[in-house]
Amino acid sequence: MSRFVLLSLIVPTAACLGGTAAPTGDDGVDPDAGVDVSACRQAMADAPIDPAGYSFRDALPVATRNAWDGHSMPAAGDSAYPGGHYRTIAPDATGARHPGCSTAGLAYDAATIAGYPCAAREFPFPDGVTEDTSKPIVILVHGNSESPTGWIKFVHPDPSSLDFPADTEARDQLAELLPARGYRTIAVDLRFDLVDDPSSPEGTDTGNTPKNMDHGWAVPIVEELIRRVAEANPDRELSVVGFSLGATSVRDALRRLWVEWVDGTWSINPFGRIRDVIVASGAHHGVVSFASQCGANLTMRGTVTCEMGQRNQYTQTAFGRPLNGPPIADTGGEWGGWWETPCADGDYAFGRRDACDGHTVAYTTITMRDIEQGSQQDEFVSEHASRLYPTACAANLLDGLNDFDTSGYFYNGFFRNHYGSVRSEAGLAKVVAALED
């Protein structure tokens, strides 16, 4: 499979962000990380109820059509262009469903999940291991221009050609580590290979050659997988792990499912079934490629950065408004919202009390620590961009500056710092520990 660029071909190695980073140990990890639910409940006591000017309902519109052929697709920027709109799993008026909801052309056997028509990969248990049904079912959500292969062990065919100390033997990744511990593990496949945006003309960056996906493409597929796994396993909890674009897609999918429960169109409160939300290298408060892409590229390559916002001068975006909610006043000069950790206290979500079926959800974020106060080493996000608020309600964990992905995976390891949150030994240990806590 070709290794396409994640969000932008040209990425600054560092950028300035105001604010104070959390104290860390020598390894870049907060020694007191973890969530005290009583402290979270105390923090959430001040959370606003039905705040004026904020709604938990969709900010992105629904696409008028799901699929187009290469000749009739409206130009990017046209109001009918589907980028920046939620595609639908259900067929539209023309009979077409989301073009990424397909199992055609897969190099693996698609997971069989009742009612789920899209692609997902279920990772096998090793010999001698069977499913531990006391543990949650784990759903993995990959990043942009990616597939479930990002969760699988990998070694570069020529490690000596890379400009960093690379693995010479493949290390187990979550696809191997979790089944070995008895977790049933299912990875969504967002089918970036089926992205219907046009490529860039030679010498320009106005199209979508890397096949980037925006949230309107990714979220409905994630939402449908969570829905169908929850319905097919009524006595089980679920834990969801999202990386990069997958981090914000997980959060938005859960919000949309919760809204369906509020509206009475789905009988399950997702936050009554979710045990863990683990989001790594997520752009919850902006992405570094915003300035170069948003408004300049009108395909999904640009719309996804518009949805995330500017990392080093974050202003809440339309997409982020129903997801993050109203700002918390005291965040040390940074931007954080009241709605970022729904049901972390077992009670509050999206401006409402008694919203969680009495169930507490554990939130964990993982990213690479900044080089110094506000100067990022991760290629796309900083500590603040990846953090969730209120900070009393999320374990916001940091990897050290040397905790990058040493496998050479994805574009010859060009984004190895970004991938370190889920593919380095330190990042993997944090994911597993969060699941087993």
One Martini backbone bead per residue (centre of mass of N, CA, C, O) as a GRO file, in nm:
protein
  437
    1MET     BB    1   0.097   0.035   0.022
    2SER     BB    2   0.070   0.350   0.007
    3ARG     BB    3   0.227   0.642   0.156
    4PHE     BB    4   0.047   0.890   0.262
    5VAL     BB    5  -0.011   1.193   0.345
    6LEU     BB    6  -0.185   1.308   0.607
    7LEU     BB    7  -0.214   1.652   0.560
    8SER     BB    8   0.091   1.762   0.492
    9LEU     BB    9   0.385   1.806   0.320
   10ILE     BB   10   0.430   2.075   0.490
   11VAL     BB   11   0.605   2.072   0.807
   12PRO     BB   12   0.669   2.211   1.078
   13THR     BB   13   0.883   2.142   1.352
   14ALA     BB   14   0.787   2.422   1.484
   15ALA     BB   15   0.570   2.591   1.726
   16CYS     BB   16   0.395   2.841   1.883
   17LEU     BB   17   0.257   2.819   2.224
   18GLY     BB   18   0.069   2.924   2.452
   19GLY     BB   19   0.133   2.832   2.775
   20THR     BB   20   0.118   2.569   3.024
   21ALA     BB   21   0.273   2.301   3.099
   22ALA     BB   22   0.276   2.016   3.240
   23PRO     BB   23   0.421   1.850   3.468
   24THR     BB   24   0.724   1.654   3.433
   25GLY     BB   25   0.920   1.409   3.387
   26ASP     BB   26   1.198   1.282   3.231
   27ASP     BB   27   0.988   1.107   3.035
   28GLY     BB   28   0.721   1.305   2.993
   29VAL     BB   29   0.551   1.212   3.247
   30ASP     BB   30   0.297   1.239   3.448
   31PRO     BB   31   0.317   1.124   3.775
   32ASP     BB   32  -0.013   1.211   3.835
   33ALA     BB   33  -0.163   1.052   3.648
   34GLY     BB   34  -0.511   1.065   3.641
   35VAL     BB   35  -0.843   0.989   3.770
   36ASP     BB   36  -1.045   1.161   3.997
   37VAL     BB   37  -1.373   1.140   4.023
   38SER     BB   38  -1.424   1.345   4.248
   39ALA     BB   39  -1.274   1.578   4.104
   40CYS     BB   40  -1.449   1.577   3.854
   41ARG     BB   41  -1.717   1.638   3.996
   42GLN     BB   42  -1.625   1.908   4.104
   43ALA     BB   43  -1.568   2.038   3.830
   44MET     BB   44  -1.866   1.976   3.708
   45ALA     BB   45  -2.034   2.160   3.900
   46ASP     BB   46  -1.970   2.422   3.696
   47ALA     BB   47  -2.127   2.328   3.469
   48PRO     BB   48  -2.324   2.414   3.220
   49ILE     BB   49  -2.672   2.457   3.156
   50ASP     BB   50  -2.784   2.515   2.869
   51PRO     BB   51  -2.613   2.706   2.701
   52ALA     BB   52  -2.601   2.986   2.548
   53GLY     BB   53  -2.518   2.927   2.203
   54TYR     BB   54  -2.534   2.607   2.258
   55SER     BB   55  -2.509   2.299   2.069
   56PHE     BB   56  -2.516   1.936   2.024
   57ARG     BB   57  -2.560   1.970   1.737
   58ASP     BB   58  -2.497   1.978   1.428
   59ALA     BB   59  -2.274   2.164   1.214
   60LEU     BB   60  -2.279   1.974   0.996
   61PRO     BB   61  -2.402   1.889   0.713
   62VAL     BB   62  -2.587   1.705   0.497
   63ALA     BB   63  -2.561   1.544   0.223
   64THR     BB   64  -2.739   1.541  -0.074
   65ARG     BB   65  -2.502   1.349  -0.174
   66ASN     BB   66  -2.287   1.069  -0.166
   67ALA     BB   67  -2.245   1.022  -0.487
   68TRP     BB   68  -2.000   1.047  -0.754
   69ASP     BB   69  -1.866   1.106  -1.040
   70GLY     BB   70  -1.586   1.234  -1.204
   71HIS     BB   71  -1.781   1.436  -1.384
   72SER     BB   72  -2.020   1.540  -1.157
   73MET     BB   73  -1.861   1.662  -0.946
   74PRO     BB   74  -1.856   1.907  -0.756
   75ALA     BB   75  -1.691   2.164  -0.686
   76ALA     BB   76  -1.492   2.285  -0.478
   77GLY     BB   77  -1.720   2.507  -0.293
   78ASP     BB   78  -1.966   2.396  -0.360
   79SER     BB   79  -2.267   2.342  -0.199
   80ALA     BB   80  -2.280   2.031  -0.318
   81TYR     BB   81  -2.031   1.952  -0.196
   82PRO     BB   82  -1.947   1.691   0.028
   83GLY     BB   83  -1.750   1.838   0.164
   84GLY     BB   84  -1.835   1.911   0.497
   85HIS     BB   85  -2.023   1.654   0.498
   86TYR     BB   86  -2.243   1.417   0.587
   87ARG     BB   87  -2.256   1.112   0.521
   88THR     BB   88  -2.456   0.821   0.445
   89ILE     BB   89  -2.547   0.495   0.503
   90ALA     BB   90  -2.794   0.555   0.397
   91PRO     BB   91  -2.965   0.594   0.134
   92ASP     BB   92  -3.029   0.808  -0.092
   93ALA     BB   93  -3.228   0.931  -0.343
   94THR     BB   94  -3.035   0.753  -0.550
   95GLY     BB   95  -2.926   0.488  -0.368
   96ALA     BB   96  -2.673   0.604  -0.228
   97ARG     BB   97  -2.405   0.552  -0.034
   98HIS     BB   98  -2.142   0.573   0.122
   99PRO     BB   99  -1.841   0.525  -0.049
  100GLY     BB  100  -1.681   0.408   0.219
  101CYS     BB  101  -1.915   0.186   0.243
  102SER     BB  102  -1.701  -0.083   0.185
  103THR     BB  103  -1.579  -0.428   0.080
  104ALA     BB  104  -1.429  -0.365  -0.165
  105GLY     BB  105  -1.100  -0.470  -0.230
  106LEU     BB  106  -0.992  -0.633  -0.006
  107ALA     BB  107  -0.699  -0.780   0.173
  108TYR     BB  108  -0.927  -0.881   0.367
  109ASP     BB  109  -1.143  -1.007   0.596
  110ALA     BB  110  -1.430  -0.904   0.680
  111ALA     BB  111  -1.608  -0.825   0.930
  112THR     BB  112  -1.876  -0.979   1.116
  113ILE     BB  113  -2.156  -0.755   1.159
  114ALA     BB  114  -2.449  -0.692   1.249
  115GLY     BB  115  -2.561  -0.442   1.017
  116TYR     BB  116  -2.267  -0.406   0.888
  117PRO     BB  117  -2.152  -0.269   0.564
  118CYS     BB  118  -1.871  -0.211   0.630
  119ALA     BB  119  -1.535  -0.180   0.703
  120ALA     BB  120  -1.358  -0.435   0.897
  121ARG     BB  121  -1.101  -0.549   1.133
  122GLU     BB  122  -1.035  -0.858   1.281
  123PHE     BB  123  -0.833  -0.972   1.533
  124PRO     BB  124  -0.666  -1.242   1.620
  125PHE     BB  125  -0.613  -1.496   1.820
  126PRO     BB  126  -0.390  -1.660   1.963
  127ASP     BB  127  -0.269  -1.935   2.047
  128GLY     BB  128  -0.446  -2.017   2.351
  129VAL     BB  129  -0.654  -1.776   2.304
  130THR     BB  130  -0.935  -1.622   2.450
  131GLU     BB  131  -1.200  -1.456   2.515
  132ASP     BB  132  -1.259  -1.187   2.746
  133THR     BB  133  -1.580  -1.103   2.859
  134SER     BB  134  -1.487  -0.893   3.093
  135LYS     BB  135  -1.397  -0.733   2.859
  136PRO     BB  136  -1.379  -0.506   2.639
  137ILE     BB  137  -1.451  -0.400   2.338
  138VAL     BB  138  -1.227  -0.306   2.080
  139ILE     BB  139  -1.202   0.007   1.905
  140LEU     BB  140  -1.033   0.108   1.610
  141VAL     BB  141  -0.912   0.442   1.497
  142HIS     BB  142  -0.775   0.580   1.244
  143GLY     BB  143  -0.617   0.781   1.034
  144ASN     BB  144  -0.516   0.958   0.782
  145SER     BB  145  -0.455   0.796   0.501
  146GLU     BB  146  -0.563   0.512   0.616
  147SER     BB  147  -0.555   0.193   0.800
  148PRO     BB  148  -0.542  -0.103   0.982
  149THR     BB  149  -0.225  -0.132   0.947
  150GLY     BB  150  -0.149   0.073   1.187
  151TRP     BB  151  -0.190  -0.181   1.411
  152ILE     BB  152   0.047  -0.336   1.282
  153LYS     BB  153   0.313  -0.497   1.245
  154PHE     BB  154   0.645  -0.355   1.146
  155VAL     BB  155   0.905  -0.360   0.888
  156HIS     BB  156   1.146  -0.232   0.722
  157PRO     BB  157   1.319  -0.335   0.438
  158ASP     BB  158   1.542  -0.076   0.507
  159PRO     BB  159   1.658   0.043   0.791
  160SER     BB  160   1.941   0.177   0.701
  161SER     BB  161   1.793   0.413   0.522
  162LEU     BB  162   1.724   0.553   0.771
  163ASP     BB  163   1.737   0.864   0.986
  164PHE     BB  164   1.698   0.636   1.214
  165PRO     BB  165   1.655   0.419   1.467
  166ALA     BB  166   1.563   0.111   1.347
  167ASP     BB  167   1.399  -0.158   1.313
  168THR     BB  168   1.477  -0.519   1.256
  169GLU     BB  169   1.215  -0.598   1.413
  170ALA     BB  170   0.904  -0.676   1.473
  171ARG     BB  171   0.662  -0.518   1.662
  172ASP     BB  172   0.419  -0.530   1.861
  173GLN     BB  173   0.090  -0.434   1.840
  174LEU     BB  174  -0.240  -0.394   1.898
  175ALA     BB  175  -0.319  -0.638   1.712
  176GLU     BB  176  -0.147  -0.828   1.918
  177LEU     BB  177  -0.171  -0.737   2.221
  178LEU     BB  178  -0.480  -0.756   2.274
  179PRO     BB  179  -0.550  -1.051   2.202
  180ALA     BB  180  -0.334  -1.166   2.407
  181ARG     BB  181  -0.538  -1.034   2.646
  182GLY     BB  182  -0.853  -1.101   2.537
  183TYR     BB  183  -0.927  -0.894   2.323
  184ARG     BB  184  -1.162  -0.778   2.132
  185THR     BB  185  -1.055  -0.662   1.799
  186ILE     BB  186  -1.163  -0.367   1.612
  187ALA     BB  187  -1.111  -0.221   1.288
  188VAL     BB  188  -1.162   0.037   1.117
  189ASP     BB  189  -1.244   0.126   0.765
  190LEU     BB  190  -1.233   0.437   0.582
  191ARG     BB  191  -1.144   0.424   0.283
  192PHE     BB  192  -0.930   0.616   0.132
  193ASP     BB  193  -0.929   0.470  -0.155
  194LEU     BB  194  -1.244   0.600  -0.204
  195VAL     BB  195  -1.187   0.875  -0.248
  196ASP     BB  196  -1.360   1.140  -0.459
  197ASP     BB  197  -1.146   1.329  -0.500
  198PRO     BB  198  -0.944   1.518  -0.666
  199SER     BB  199  -0.654   1.563  -0.793
  200SER     BB  200  -0.376   1.730  -0.836
  201PRO     BB  201  -0.232   1.921  -1.027
  202GLU     BB  202   0.050   1.970  -1.157
  203GLY     BB  203   0.212   2.186  -0.921
  204THR     BB  204  -0.023   2.154  -0.712
  205ASP     BB  205  -0.257   2.207  -0.401
  206THR     BB  206  -0.592   2.174  -0.485
  207GLY     BB  207  -0.617   1.883  -0.419
  208ASN     BB  208  -0.637   1.504  -0.331
  209THR     BB  209  -0.389   1.301  -0.351
  210PRO     BB  210  -0.377   1.175  -0.041
  211LYS     BB  211  -0.670   1.112   0.055
  212ASN     BB  212  -0.824   1.284   0.237
  213MET     BB  213  -1.025   1.311   0.530
  214ASP     BB  214  -1.314   1.400   0.676
  215HIS     BB  215  -1.567   1.397   0.907
  216GLY     BB  216  -1.797   1.341   0.699
  217TRP     BB  217  -1.662   1.066   0.630
  218ALA     BB  218  -1.572   0.923   0.906
  219VAL     BB  219  -1.798   0.932   1.128
  220PRO     BB  220  -2.030   0.747   1.014
  221ILE     BB  221  -1.860   0.485   1.024
  222VAL     BB  222  -1.796   0.484   1.324
  223GLU     BB  223  -2.085   0.502   1.425
  224GLU     BB  224  -2.182   0.232   1.297
  225LEU     BB  225  -1.991   0.044   1.447
  226ILE     BB  226  -2.072   0.108   1.734
  227ARG     BB  227  -2.368   0.044   1.705
  228ARG     BB  228  -2.344  -0.262   1.611
  229VAL     BB  229  -2.174  -0.366   1.847
  230ALA     BB  230  -2.372  -0.287   2.070
  231GLU     BB  231  -2.618  -0.450   1.963
  232ALA     BB  232  -2.460  -0.739   1.943
  233ASN     BB  233  -2.355  -0.655   2.265
  234PRO     BB  234  -2.555  -0.596   2.532
  235ASP     BB  235  -2.335  -0.711   2.773
  236ARG     BB  236  -2.119  -0.498   2.670
  237GLU     BB  237  -1.839  -0.324   2.670
  238LEU     BB  238  -1.666  -0.034   2.538
  239SER     BB  239  -1.360   0.051   2.365
  240VAL     BB  240  -1.193   0.350   2.239
  241VAL     BB  241  -0.945   0.403   1.977
  242GLY     BB  242  -0.783   0.709   1.873
  243PHE     BB  243  -0.607   0.844   1.582
  244SER     BB  244  -0.600   1.150   1.517
  245LEU     BB  245  -0.862   1.169   1.332
  246GLY     BB  246  -0.984   0.944   1.519
  247ALA     BB  247  -1.024   1.115   1.774
  248THR     BB  248  -1.247   1.315   1.666
  249SER     BB  249  -1.431   1.094   1.549
  250VAL     BB  250  -1.507   0.954   1.808
  251ARG     BB  251  -1.635   1.194   1.955
  252ASP     BB  252  -1.852   1.256   1.735
  253ALA     BB  253  -1.990   0.982   1.725
  254LEU     BB  254  -2.085   0.984   2.022
  255ARG     BB  255  -2.250   1.237   2.005
  256ARG     BB  256  -2.451   1.141   1.784
  257LEU     BB  257  -2.557   0.898   1.943
  258TRP     BB  258  -2.662   1.061   2.185
  259VAL     BB  259  -2.866   1.228   2.026
  260GLU     BB  260  -3.038   0.987   1.945
  261TRP     BB  261  -3.115   0.920   2.236
  262VAL     BB  262  -3.247   1.190   2.305
  263ASP     BB  263  -3.454   1.163   2.049
  264GLY     BB  264  -3.539   0.842   2.025
  265THR     BB  265  -3.373   0.685   1.769
  266TRP     BB  266  -3.211   0.545   2.007
  267SER     BB  267  -3.188   0.312   2.283
  268ILE     BB  268  -2.879   0.389   2.326
  269ASN     BB  269  -2.648   0.491   2.557
  270PRO     BB  270  -2.322   0.515   2.494
  271PHE     BB  271  -2.223   0.609   2.790
  272GLY     BB  272  -2.338   0.328   2.915
  273ARG     BB  273  -2.100   0.146   2.739
  274ILE     BB  274  -1.849   0.312   2.784
  275ARG     BB  275  -1.529   0.287   2.926
  276ASP     BB  276  -1.323   0.394   2.695
  277VAL     BB  277  -1.133   0.692   2.593
  278ILE     BB  278  -0.869   0.680   2.351
  279VAL     BB  279  -0.664   0.965   2.257
  280ALA     BB  280  -0.426   1.019   1.990
  281SER     BB  281  -0.304   1.285   1.843
  282GLY     BB  282  -0.521   1.512   1.877
  283ALA     BB  283  -0.724   1.790   1.726
  284HIS     BB  284  -0.903   1.955   1.957
  285HIS     BB  285  -0.700   2.240   1.922
  286GLY     BB  286  -0.569   2.187   1.653
  287VAL     BB  287  -0.362   2.231   1.352
  288VAL     BB  288  -0.073   2.302   1.174
  289SER     BB  289  -0.219   2.293   0.867
  290PHE     BB  290  -0.432   2.518   0.854
  291ALA     BB  291  -0.299   2.770   0.712
  292SER     BB  292  -0.228   2.606   0.435
  293GLN     BB  293  -0.543   2.482   0.382
  294CYS     BB  294  -0.754   2.666   0.483
  295GLY     BB  295  -0.913   2.793   0.189
  296ALA     BB  296  -0.697   2.681  -0.026
  297ASN     BB  297  -0.836   2.395   0.006
  298LEU     BB  298  -1.159   2.256  -0.107
  299THR     BB  299  -1.116   1.994  -0.019
  300MET     BB  300  -1.076   1.761   0.226
  301ARG     BB  301  -0.788   1.863   0.279
  302GLY     BB  302  -0.911   2.142   0.388
  303THR     BB  303  -1.170   2.085   0.560
  304VAL     BB  304  -1.032   1.936   0.797
  305THR     BB  305  -0.873   2.185   0.901
  306CYS     BB  306  -1.117   2.366   0.950
  307GLU     BB  307  -1.242   2.179   1.169
  308MET     BB  308  -0.989   2.202   1.371
  309GLY     BB  309  -0.789   2.435   1.340
  310GLN     BB  310  -0.566   2.646   1.497
  311ARG     BB  311  -0.312   2.562   1.702
  312ASN     BB  312  -0.154   2.849   1.797
  313GLN     BB  313  -0.465   3.007   1.752
  314TYR     BB  314  -0.724   2.912   1.895
  315THR     BB  315  -1.047   2.881   1.741
  316GLN     BB  316  -1.351   2.800   1.742
  317THR     BB  317  -1.523   2.582   1.557
  318ALA     BB  318  -1.798   2.456   1.419
  319PHE     BB  319  -1.725   2.161   1.480
  320GLY     BB  320  -1.628   2.215   1.788
  321ARG     BB  321  -1.873   2.334   1.937
  322PRO     BB  322  -2.049   2.063   2.000
  323LEU     BB  323  -1.792   1.911   2.125
  324ASN     BB  324  -1.666   2.134   2.343
  325GLY     BB  325  -1.809   2.387   2.397
  326PRO     BB  326  -1.783   2.591   2.636
  327PRO     BB  327  -1.565   2.776   2.791
  328ILE     BB  328  -1.315   2.763   3.017
  329ALA     BB  329  -1.186   3.004   3.208
  330ASP     BB  330  -0.962   2.812   3.366
  331THR     BB  331  -0.669   2.730   3.143
  332GLY     BB  332  -0.391   2.885   3.145
  333GLY     BB  333  -0.442   3.032   2.848
  334GLU     BB  334  -0.619   2.817   2.734
  335TRP     BB  335  -0.827   2.599   2.540
  336GLY     BB  336  -1.136   2.484   2.696
  337GLY     BB  337  -1.412   2.255   2.730
  338TRP     BB  338  -1.701   2.121   2.889
  339TRP     BB  339  -1.759   1.875   2.652
  340GLU     BB  340  -1.493   1.675   2.629
  341THR     BB  341  -1.600   1.473   2.893
  342PRO     BB  342  -1.841   1.281   2.873
  343CYS     BB  343  -1.918   1.112   3.169
  344ALA     BB  344  -1.672   1.127   3.373
  345ASP     BB  345  -1.892   1.167   3.627
  346GLY     BB  346  -2.179   1.015   3.551
  347ASP     BB  347  -2.372   1.290   3.444
  348TYR     BB  348  -2.225   1.486   3.234
  349ALA     BB  349  -2.358   1.617   2.908
  350PHE     BB  350  -2.394   1.864   2.696
  351GLY     BB  351  -2.555   2.042   2.929
  352ARG     BB  352  -2.634   1.777   3.103
  353ARG     BB  353  -2.803   1.594   3.329
  354ASP     BB  354  -2.853   1.272   3.354
  355ALA     BB  355  -2.666   1.150   3.076
  356CYS     BB  356  -2.525   0.834   3.170
  357ASP     BB  357  -2.663   0.599   3.327
  358GLY     BB  358  -2.450   0.611   3.572
  359HIS     BB  359  -2.189   0.624   3.388
  360THR     BB  360  -1.837   0.595   3.370
  361VAL     BB  361  -1.589   0.762   3.179
  362ALA     BB  362  -1.268   0.703   3.047
  363TYR     BB  363  -1.003   0.939   2.990
  364THR     BB  364  -0.739   0.941   2.730
  365THR     BB  365  -0.432   1.099   2.653
  366ILE     BB  366  -0.180   1.099   2.378
  367THR     BB  367   0.145   1.256   2.359
  368MET     BB  368   0.399   1.445   2.275
  369ARG     BB  369   0.608   1.627   2.407
  370ASP     BB  370   0.732   1.921   2.433
  371ILE     BB  371   1.032   2.062   2.406
  372GLU     BB  372   0.895   2.316   2.513
  373GLN     BB  373   0.720   2.571   2.595
  374GLY     BB  374   0.510   2.531   2.313
  375SER     BB  375   0.711   2.331   2.154
  376GLN     BB  376   0.684   2.115   1.897
  377GLN     BB  377   0.732   1.767   1.769
  378ASP     BB  378   0.493   1.700   1.667
  379GLU     BB  379   0.376   1.737   1.339
  380PHE     BB  380   0.059   1.847   1.441
  381VAL     BB  381   0.071   1.851   1.762
  382SER     BB  382   0.018   1.944   2.087
  383GLU     BB  383  -0.046   1.924   2.405
  384HIS     BB  384  -0.298   2.106   2.392
  385ALA     BB  385  -0.441   1.995   2.137
  386SER     BB  386  -0.457   1.689   2.283
  387ARG     BB  387  -0.621   1.786   2.509
  388LEU     BB  388  -0.851   1.745   2.781
  389TYR     BB  389  -1.159   1.874   2.918
  390PRO     BB  390  -1.132   1.873   3.211
  391THR     BB  391  -0.835   1.780   3.364
  392ALA     BB  392  -0.986   1.615   3.595
  393CYS     BB  393  -1.127   1.415   3.346
  394ALA     BB  394  -0.826   1.353   3.234
  395ALA     BB  395  -0.563   1.156   3.110
  396ASN     BB  396  -0.282   1.351   3.027
  397LEU     BB  397  -0.044   1.209   2.832
  398LEU     BB  398   0.321   1.171   2.801
  399ASP     BB  399   0.571   1.149   2.587
  400GLY     BB  400   0.875   1.132   2.494
  401LEU     BB  401   1.106   1.252   2.258
  402ASN     BB  402   1.194   0.926   2.202
  403ASP     BB  403   0.880   0.826   2.148
  404PHE     BB  404   0.895   0.685   1.866
  405ASP     BB  405   0.850   0.532   1.564
  406THR     BB  406   1.080   0.258   1.477
  407SER     BB  407   0.955   0.106   1.206
  408GLY     BB  408   0.892   0.293   0.937
  409TYR     BB  409   0.611   0.373   0.923
  410PHE     BB  410   0.485   0.570   0.716
  411TYR     BB  411   0.664   0.727   0.502
  412ASN     BB  412   0.937   0.630   0.632
  413GLY     BB  413   0.880   0.779   0.917
  414PHE     BB  414   0.808   1.091   0.891
  415PHE     BB  415   0.570   1.052   1.139
  416ARG     BB  416   0.699   0.927   1.412
  417ASN     BB  417   0.596   1.114   1.639
  418HIS     BB  418   0.294   1.091   1.595
  419TYR     BB  419   0.297   0.764   1.611
  420GLY     BB  420   0.410   0.722   1.905
  421SER     BB  421   0.131   0.712   2.066
  422VAL     BB  422   0.075   0.396   1.918
  423ARG     BB  423   0.394   0.267   1.834
  424SER     BB  424   0.540   0.293   2.076
  425GLU     BB  425   0.625   0.161   2.367
  426ALA     BB  426   0.502   0.388   2.539
  427GLY     BB  427   0.227   0.412   2.399
  428LEU     BB  428   0.135   0.120   2.428
  429ALA     BB  429   0.147   0.110   2.739
  430LYS     BB  430  -0.077   0.325   2.780
  431VAL     BB  431  -0.308   0.185   2.642
  432VAL     BB  432  -0.309  -0.075   2.805
  433ALA     BB  433  -0.333   0.056   3.087
  434ALA     BB  434  -0.605   0.198   3.036
  435LEU     BB  435  -0.766  -0.068   2.983
  436GLU     BB  436  -0.661  -0.212   3.270
  437ASP     BB  437  -0.763  -0.005   3.500
   0.00000   0.00000   0.00000
